[in-house]
Amino acid sequence: MTGTAAVSTTSASSAPRQVWSRVRGLLLALLVLIVAGVVLAAMRSGDQHGRLDPRSADRYGSRAVAELLKERGVSVRVATTLDEATAGVGPDTTLLVTSPDALTPHQQDELRARTAHSGGRTVLLAAGPPSVGTLVPGVRAKSAGPTKTRTPQCSLLAARRAGAIEAGGFRYAAGGLATISCFPSDGLPTLLLFEQGAGDTVLLGSSDLLHNARLADQGNASLALQLLGSRPHLVWYLPSLIDTEHNGGGEPGDRGFTDLIPRGWLWGTLQLAFAALLAAVWRARRLGPLVTERLPVAIRASEAAEGRARLYRRTNARGRAADSLRSATRLRIAALLGVSPRNAHSPTTLLPAVSARLGGDESRLRHLLFGPAPSDDTALVQLADQLDTLEREVRTS
């Protein structure tokens, strides 16, 4: 009883420590990740708040250019959903999309369909590979470059009037489309104007010239006012997570939790899951095969045998118990007869050797050493006695 209590107490107390030692590394890594995310968010929250928002006076906001446009008679309307942005678009309207890459593929298709024949102007800021192919078919976005002072080197009147500006970001390849290319970077333009009917689409590789902090540099203000003030009405579209996405039938569709997560985060989560799977495989291979665990206390062999016997009896596993008795007896007899352990369980090798030593009936020996399972507990006890007698006879002969 004392030994049993000691085993239970030791097992119960060691289990929490083992669990803690296994998960503490993962918990520490998770804590570091959370703290790092909070710190980065706090560091960027001040400067990045209201980015490209015409109501924001922060250094990355765009209130300055919006006020200049209003002074010149251009109405500025802020939209945060696709319906608001495309409502009323027409020849007298300029639609500015601040984050085209933040739109879902379906929203990009809807935006292009609603503006393709409106006759107005659509300005896309920093449209990268995820969006430019859908919004302006035939145009490809190349890798982003540094923002620095660049000259127009094109025939666009607005660009020639503005002169040198701070341009950069994405570069665009128009293929065989009839476009006007300005402010080249490594041979590719950072401003691309594509005319379609009475309207046009402007691709601007970087949004830096619209920031409050950079509007007064070079010819940034002149170009911004000419691009955004060519029509009397300006719709300033700030894509947001609350934007209602439409389904194929045109009716508002319900958005789930995953729809509110930016695609970059979903891709990052998939990469982390794959890395965790690889780490699990690596750790499993590194630990090697299973080994016998050392017990916290010493247990007598008789107690272990008695406990196993009780388990066999509780589950009526007489066949399993008989196999264990016969297997152990065959190994011991084989050692006494000079038969190798490999052949100890082979009837064609072991039975002739036992019969030659004892001179008994080989069929009786086969039934005893390799026979069927006992039918009841009495037969199992009788089998154990017979195996003991056989082993004793072999040992003394």
Sequence and secondary structure as in RCSB ss.txt:
>XXXX:A:sequence
MTGTAAVSTTSASSAPRQVWSRVRGLLLALLVLIVAGVVLAAMRSGDQHGRLDPRSADRYGSRAVAELLKERGVS
VRVATTLDEATAGVGPDTTLLVTSPDALTPHQQDELRARTAHSGGRTVLLAAGPPSVGTLVPGVRAKSAGPTKTR
TPQCSLLAARRAGAIEAGGFRYAAGGLATISCFPSDGLPTLLLFEQGAGDTVLLGSSDLLHNARLADQGNASLAL
QLLGSRPHLVWYLPSLIDTEHNGGGEPGDRGFTDLIPRGWLWGTLQLAFAALLAAVWRARRLGPLVTERLPVAIR
ASEAAEGRARLYRRTNARGRAADSLRSATRLRIAALLGVSPRNAHSPTTLLPAVSARLGGDESRLRHLLFGPAPS
DDTALVQLADQLDTLEREVRTS
>XXXX:A:secstr
 HHHHHHHHHHHHHHHHHHHHHHHHHHHHHHHHHHHHHHHHHHHHHHHTTTT TT  STT  HHHHHHHHHTT E
EEEE SHHHHHTT  TTEEEEES GGGS HHHHHHHHHHHTTSSSEEEEES  HHHHHHHSTT EEEEEEEEEEE
   S  HHHHHH SEEEEEEEEE TTS EEEEEEETTEEEEEEEEETTEEEEEES  GGGSTTTTTSTTHHHHHH
HHHSSSSEEEEE   TT   B TTSSB    TGGGS HHHHHHHHHHHHHHHHHHHHHHHHH S      SS   
HHHHHHHHHHHHHHTT HHHHHHHHHHHHHHHHHHHHT  GGGTT HHHHHHHHHHHH   HHHHHHHHH    S
SHHHHHHHHHHHHHHHHHHHH 
